[in-house]
């Protein structure tokens, strides 16, 4: 059975055999919503300034039975090595909140895009010196953005920045340099 | 799952070949770039091989003749221009293939739809370097030409139909040739001449016939797992 965690939220009732969807329109029971919120608050292992929910990689959470939860997670890049750490972190948080059995499943479809990063997530990236991705032009269908498109320097705000390399410290970033302040910086590249 | 092995082995073997540049690339940015591309390919390989069986057993315990990758991806890296030529030929092919698979309803559609966006960056990287080297110094132009020529005979095999992939191979080939021709033209390079496959060597990787360097690559790739079965980090 699900033991309520130390959260100050009202104690969720033991889920009935057939969970009643909440009125919020998400199709989740209140308990599922609470657990999804907890899992989504886990920080990204490589970009700890943003949470998994802000990064847009949480795809869903389902209570399979008393004390058994399945979480769906989508990778940013197919080979992203952070996925395993994300899964371990989610398991730990849900264990700590009284769910003994947590299965994290990786789903690919529909593919993650940088448009899934929330406004708050973008703000936090910029604040930490990582230029957030530009919104994808739906017509262009994503992919490499022309070099001419301005990316703003997260340090001084100048748009006079140049591409040093399309690949940087993690799979999701490109390396740029600002012509105005001279600082190199990471750019979360559009995908 | 012949097709899962074919596509998965392409990604796995090229990933390993690109990883060989770690510590050897001409500049730090390129070391990071090639390692990033290798990582993307490894991620694809894991998904694809898992469709065919146990990913670790398939990667580390198969013999050479059981691999179904095209011979292009197993070719040694050579100099940097040679590696870029291999990247140009392969990533252009892989992007076109994944675009088509992503539109289908087959078992590869979800992976293809995701990976095609990553491969677009690989292709873009290869094109940029082809332009810089081809339209660069006499030395870089000559090295790029040599790389393109040397690997040309391995390009015919890319368009051998793979059973289980619902793709119109002739149109895929035409799109590839158009794209490569246009890039080489802009890079002041000529499209290589000569056969696209060789009777004795090129064109049989999908049937498990591989070139000599592949065995040595596998020995290195598999030795840890074979020497220490079940080892984990």
HADDOCK unambig.tbl for C-alpha pairs under 7 A between the chains (distance, minus, plus):
assign (segid A and resid 77 and name CA) (segid B and resid 40 and name CA) 6.92 0.50 0.50
assign (segid A and resid 78 and name CA) (segid B and resid 40 and name CA) 6.04 0.50 0.50
assign (segid A and resid 78 and name CA) (segid B and resid 43 and name CA) 4.81 0.50 0.50
assign (segid A and resid 78 and name CA) (segid B and resid 44 and name CA) 6.01 0.50 0.50
assign (segid A and resid 78 and name CA) (segid B and resid 115 and name CA) 6.65 0.50 0.50
assign (segid A and resid 79 and name CA) (segid B and resid 39 and name CA) 5.53 0.50 0.50
assign (segid A and resid 79 and name CA) (segid B and resid 40 and name CA) 4.74 0.50 0.50
assign (segid A and resid 79 and name CA) (segid B and resid 42 and name CA) 6.04 0.50 0.50
assign (segid A and resid 79 and name CA) (segid B and resid 43 and name CA) 3.41 0.50 0.50
assign (segid A and resid 79 and name CA) (segid B and resid 44 and name CA) 6.66 0.50 0.50
assign (segid A and resid 108 and name CA) (segid B and resid 110 and name CA) 5.95 0.50 0.50
assign (segid A and resid 108 and name CA) (segid B and resid 111 and name CA) 6.51 0.50 0.50
assign (segid A and resid 108 and name CA) (segid B and resid 114 and name CA) 6.83 0.50 0.50
assign (segid A and resid 109 and name CA) (segid B and resid 110 and name CA) 5.28 0.50 0.50
assign (segid A and resid 111 and name CA) (segid B and resid 113 and name CA) 6.58 0.50 0.50
assign (segid A and resid 111 and name CA) (segid B and resid 114 and name CA) 4.94 0.50 0.50
assign (segid A and resid 143 and name CA) (segid B and resid 117 and name CA) 5.57 0.50 0.50
assign (segid A and resid 143 and name CA) (segid B and resid 120 and name CA) 5.87 0.50 0.50
assign (segid A and resid 143 and name CA) (segid B and resid 121 and name CA) 6.74 0.50 0.50
assign (segid A and resid 144 and name CA) (segid B and resid 120 and name CA) 6.75 0.50 0.50
assign (segid A and resid 144 and name CA) (segid B and resid 121 and name CA) 5.86 0.50 0.50
assign (segid A and resid 165 and name CA) (segid B and resid 29 and name CA) 6.24 0.50 0.50
assign (segid A and resid 167 and name CA) (segid B and resid 32 and name CA) 6.48 0.50 0.50
assign (segid A and resid 167 and name CA) (segid B and resid 33 and name CA) 4.82 0.50 0.50
assign (segid A and resid 167 and name CA) (segid B and resid 36 and name CA) 6.61 0.50 0.50
assign (segid A and resid 168 and name CA) (segid B and resid 32 and name CA) 6.27 0.50 0.50
assign (segid A and resid 168 and name CA) (segid B and resid 33 and name CA) 6.88 0.50 0.50
assign (segid A and resid 171 and name CA) (segid B and resid 36 and name CA) 5.76 0.50 0.50
assign (segid A and resid 191 and name CA) (segid B and resid 117 and name CA) 6.34 0.50 0.50
